[in-house]
């Protein structure tokens, strides 16, 4: 197949970033201590029902609720499988499948994923994505910063949360319109805002945002 130049390179870099995210989700969640796992399970037990009751939130949810069966089906499927049928996460689902990581992500339990939408990765210049992928320690930190143990309902998302990296992610705004300040994003130019959140899958609560996040340097 002919070389398509910079666009192919950019897409491959973004694919590597997303695939790495999935690897870290699998390794990070499975390495928790017994006490941490018990705590996450307890949190999930008390918040999962609340999250399901309130339903999805965010202006971009119309892209998901246009098909009434989409969210109800996703709620019965583990997160990677559900992503394959979620319009905002089709790039992620494709990379997970091509990397044979679907089973690894589907096997995790009780996590909250702050998931950059396809458009969030598209917005990052190719040179920045390439540099991030080439810097494994920094890449690992960035990806772990997107994942929180336990399921968080919308009214629990605003506040400070310890990520799998062990640092703090601060979410501002309100339960209906949470934000992450620009200085906590990879581009650093605009606040991350919610596209659609409180999306339930069998093993995760997902908040789709319009920026890639980044830990403090």
Buried (B, 14 or more C-beta within 10 A) or exposed (E): EEEEEEEEBBBEBBBBBBBBBBBBBBEBBEEBEEEEBEBBEEBBEEBBEBBBEBEBBBEBBEBBEEEEEBBEBBEEBBBBBBBBBBEBBEBBBBBBBEBEBBEBBBEBBBBBBBBBBBBBBEBBEBEEBBEBBEEEEBBBBBBBBBBBBBBBBBBBBBEEBEBBBEEBBEBEBEBBBBBBBEEBBBBEEEBBBBBBBBBBBBBBBBBBBBBBBBBEE
